[in-house]
Amino acid sequence: MTRRAPDPDLLARFRSWAGANGAKQPALHVDQVILVHLGARDYDVELATNYTDKSAKSAVKRLADVFVTWWDGDDGDNATAWNLIITAKNGTRLSTRSL
């Protein structure tokens, strides 16, 4: 990993889309979207949430499903997003899913 960078615009766009598409509740659990740059052209997308490591797996899966549906595959800037990582409020990794 080379660098982690919060992306508040990406969070705002995701929440806006989720609200308009009946998925407002899962999106409200996301506190921050972080781009984890893996090199010059590769990155992962991390959703830092208010979930705990005891949160229901179904809630975490629903959030992942909603985000992946929203993610349009346009990675942009000649870069590639590889994984969606969902973390609990203490930083514990709850889920990893390919984008």
The 8 nearest C-alpha neighbors of each residue, nearest first, counted from 0:
[[1, 37, 2, 36, 35, 38, 3, 42],
 [0, 2, 37, 36, 38, 3, 35, 39],
 [1, 3, 36, 35, 0, 4, 37, 34],
 [4, 2, 35, 34, 36, 33, 5, 1],
 [3, 5, 34, 33, 6, 35, 2, 36],
 [6, 4, 33, 32, 34, 7, 31, 3],
 [5, 7, 9, 8, 32, 33, 4, 10],
 [6, 8, 10, 9, 11, 5, 32, 31],
 [9, 7, 11, 10, 6, 12, 13, 32],
 [8, 10, 12, 7, 6, 11, 13, 32],
 [9, 11, 7, 13, 8, 12, 32, 14],
 [12, 10, 8, 14, 9, 13, 15, 7],
 [11, 13, 15, 9, 10, 14, 16, 8],
 [14, 12, 10, 16, 15, 11, 17, 9],
 [15, 13, 17, 11, 16, 12, 26, 18],
 [14, 16, 12, 18, 13, 17, 11, 19],
 [15, 17, 19, 13, 18, 14, 20, 12],
 [18, 16, 22, 23, 14, 20, 19, 15],
 [19, 17, 23, 15, 16, 20, 22, 21],
 [18, 20, 16, 17, 21, 15, 22, 23],
 [21, 19, 17, 18, 22, 16, 23, 15],
 [20, 22, 18, 23, 19, 17, 24, 16],
 [23, 21, 17, 24, 20, 18, 25, 26],
 [22, 24, 18, 17, 26, 25, 21, 27],
 [23, 25, 27, 26, 22, 28, 18, 21],
 [26, 24, 62, 27, 28, 23, 22, 61],
 [27, 25, 23, 28, 24, 29, 14, 17],
 [26, 28, 24, 25, 29, 23, 14, 30],
 [27, 29, 26, 48, 49, 25, 30, 50],
 [30, 28, 48, 27, 26, 31, 47, 46],
 [31, 29, 48, 47, 28, 49, 32, 46],
 [30, 32, 47, 29, 46, 33, 10, 5],
 [33, 31, 46, 6, 10, 5, 45, 47],
 [34, 32, 5, 45, 4, 6, 44, 35],
 [35, 33, 44, 4, 3, 43, 36, 5],
 [34, 36, 3, 43, 42, 2, 44, 33],
 [37, 35, 42, 2, 38, 1, 34, 3],
 [38, 36, 0, 42, 41, 1, 35, 39],
 [39, 37, 41, 36, 40, 1, 0, 42],
 [38, 40, 41, 37, 36, 78, 42, 1],
 [41, 39, 78, 38, 79, 77, 42, 37],
 [42, 40, 79, 37, 38, 78, 80, 36],
 [41, 43, 36, 80, 37, 35, 81, 79],
 [44, 42, 82, 35, 80, 81, 34, 83],
 [45, 43, 34, 83, 33, 35, 84, 82],
 [44, 46, 84, 33, 85, 83, 32, 47],
 [47, 45, 85, 32, 31, 48, 29, 84],
 [46, 48, 86, 31, 30, 29, 85, 45],
 [49, 47, 29, 30, 50, 28, 87, 88],
 [48, 50, 88, 28, 87, 51, 29, 30],
 [51, 49, 87, 48, 54, 88, 52, 28],
 [52, 50, 87, 53, 54, 88, 49, 89],
 [51, 53, 54, 87, 91, 93, 50, 89],
 [54, 52, 51, 55, 50, 56, 87, 93],
 [55, 53, 51, 52, 50, 56, 58, 59],
 [54, 56, 57, 58, 53, 59, 52, 60],
 [55, 57, 59, 58, 60, 54, 93, 53],
 [56, 58, 60, 55, 59, 61, 54, 62],
 [59, 57, 61, 55, 60, 56, 62, 54],
 [58, 60, 56, 62, 61, 57, 63, 55],
 [59, 61, 57, 63, 58, 62, 56, 64],
 [62, 60, 64, 58, 63, 59, 57, 65],
 [63, 61, 65, 25, 59, 64, 60, 66],
 [62, 64, 60, 66, 61, 65, 67, 59],
 [65, 63, 61, 67, 62, 66, 60, 68],
 [66, 64, 62, 68, 63, 67, 61, 69],
 [65, 67, 69, 63, 68, 64, 70, 62],
 [66, 68, 70, 64, 69, 65, 63, 98],
 [69, 67, 65, 66, 70, 64, 71, 63],
 [68, 70, 66, 67, 71, 65, 13, 16],
 [71, 69, 67, 68, 72, 66, 73, 98],
 [70, 72, 73, 69, 68, 67, 74, 98],
 [71, 73, 74, 70, 98, 80, 75, 79],
 [74, 72, 75, 71, 70, 79, 80, 76],
 [73, 75, 79, 72, 78, 80, 76, 77],
 [76, 74, 73, 77, 78, 79, 72, 80],
 [75, 77, 78, 74, 40, 79, 73, 41],
 [78, 76, 75, 40, 79, 74, 41, 73],
 [79, 77, 40, 76, 41, 75, 74, 80],
 [78, 80, 41, 74, 40, 81, 42, 77],
 [81, 79, 42, 43, 74, 41, 82, 98],
 [80, 82, 98, 43, 97, 79, 42, 41],
 [83, 81, 97, 43, 98, 96, 44, 80],
 [82, 84, 44, 96, 95, 45, 97, 43],
 [85, 83, 95, 45, 94, 46, 44, 82],
 [86, 84, 46, 94, 93, 45, 92, 47],
 [85, 87, 92, 47, 93, 91, 90, 48],
 [88, 86, 50, 51, 90, 91, 89, 48],
 [87, 89, 49, 90, 48, 50, 51, 86],
 [88, 90, 87, 91, 51, 86, 52, 49],
 [91, 89, 87, 86, 88, 92, 47, 48],
 [92, 90, 87, 86, 89, 93, 52, 88],
 [91, 93, 86, 94, 85, 90, 87, 84],
 [94, 92, 86, 85, 91, 87, 52, 95],
 [93, 95, 85, 84, 92, 96, 86, 59],
 [96, 94, 84, 83, 85, 82, 97, 93],
 [95, 97, 83, 82, 98, 84, 94, 63],
 [98, 96, 82, 81, 83, 95, 80, 84],
 [97, 82, 81, 83, 96, 80, 67, 72]]
